[in-house]
Amino acid sequence: MAERPYRQACERGVGVACVTLAPRVSTTLQLLERACWLGQAEACTRAASFAERPGGVYPAHLSALFRRGCSLGDPRACLELAQSQLTSSTAADLEVAGGLLLQACERWEAEGCLHLAQLLQSGSLPARGPLTALALFDRTCAMGESQGCAALQQMGLPAGGPLR
């Protein structure tokens, strides 16, 4: 059985083995969660996405998985967690979402940069220091996100980026 070495390694705490084994067995969610708690950032995001399916787990559990993935460095987890924060309309939740989007952006997640730029441009979040909508649209465009380039052009700036 090809899964046996992976199962043994996973049981011994090797997170990568849990991730590798996950799609091969019926206990996919449990293995991804184990890999997450063993420090595999992307496993946290994959577990949360897997758990979101019909009949999945509770929203608080999903948030915990995304929060763990973000804290371990997965920009997608930061982005997903920010999206859930943005559904709330309180200023505190917007601030939290902005921080999560910034983390995603700093880890080269173009969608995080784009959403943060849009929040700054709309005035939903105040600009702080060099963190401006212009800088974020420029970064988004540099990452190949066409909406970032379009936003720069709407500001009357070259799509190649004014900050380079």
N, C-alpha and C positions, 0 to 999 in steps of 0.2 A: 504494500500500500504506500503510494507516494506521499500521502499526507502525514504519515507517522513521524518522520523527523521534524516536520514543521510543528506538529502538535506538541511533541516533546519539548522543543525549543520554546514554544509559546508558554507552556506550563512552567518552564524554568525562568520566565520573565524576559524573553527576547521579543520585544515589541514588533520588530520587522517580521519575525516568523508568524506572529498573529495576523498581521496585515496580509502576508502572502497566503496564508491558509484560509482567510475569511471568505473569499468568493467560491471556494471549493466545497464548503460544508453548509449544513442547514443552520448552524449557529453563527452566521455572519455577524449579526449585530453584537452579540456577546464578545466575539473575538476582536472586533473593531474597538469596542469600549475598553477591553483589556489593553489593547495596544495603545489606546489614548492615555490611559492611566499609567502606562509604562513609559510615556514621554514621546510618543509618535504623534506629532501635531496634526498631520493630514488625516490620520486615523480618526481623530476626534471629529473633524468635519465630515468625513465619510460616514461615521457612525450616526451623527445627527441627521445627515441627509437620508440615510437608510431608514432611520427611525421616524422620519416625517411622513412616511408612506401611510396609507389608510390603516387604521388599527395600531398606529405607532404609539410612542411614549408621550408623556406629558410635556407641555411647553417648558416647564421649569427644568426638566431633564435635558431637553434640547439646548436651552440656554447654557446650562452647565457644560455640556459638551463643546458648544461653540466658544464659550469663555475659556475653557481649558486649551482648546486648539489655538485660540488667539494668543493666549499667554505663552504658549510654546512656540509661536512664530508663524503660524499659518495665516497668511493675509486673507484667504477666503473665509476663514472662521470669523475674523474681525469684521469683514464685510457683512456676513450673514447676521451676526449679532447686532451690528449697527442698524441693519434694515429692521430688525424687530424693535429696536429702541425708537426708530423714526415713526413707528405707528402710533406712539404716544405723543401727545401734544405739549407736555410740560417742558419748561425751559431746561430743567435738570436733565431730562431724558435726551433732549437735543444736544446738550453739552456732552453727555456720555457718548451719544452716537457720533458726534464730531470727533471725539478722541479716538474712537474705534476706527472711524474712516481714515483718520490721520495715520494710525498704525498700519492699516491696509495699504495706504498710499506710500508710506515710507518703505514698505516691503514690495514695492513695484506692482501693486494691484491697481490697474488703470481705472477700474470702475470705482474704487474707493476714492481716488483723486478726483474723478469727475463728480461724484455725489457731493464730496466736501466742497469743491469749487462752486457747485450750484447752490449749496446752502449758504456759502459766504456771499455769493453774488446776490441772492435774494434777500439778504439781510437777516435770515433766520439765525445765523451765527455771526458774532462780531469778528472782524479780522484782528489778528494778533501778530504784531511784528511783521516779519517777512512773509507770513502765511496769508497770501491774498488769493482771490479768485484767479487773477491773472497768472500768478506763479503756478497755481495748480492746473489751470487749463493748459499752460505751456508744458508742464510735466506730462499731463495726460496725452497731449498731442505727440510729444516725444516718444511716448510708449506705443504710438500707433493707433490711438483711439480717435476715430474720425469726429466724434462729437466734441472732443477737446479742440481739435483743429478748427472745426466750424465755429465754435464759440470765440476763438481768437479772431477769426475773420469777421465775425459780427462786431467785434470791438474795434475793427478797422486795422488789425495787425496782421502781419504775414503768418500764414499757417505753419511756416518753418520754425516759428517760435521767436518771440522778441527777446528772450532772455538767454539766447545762446550766442 
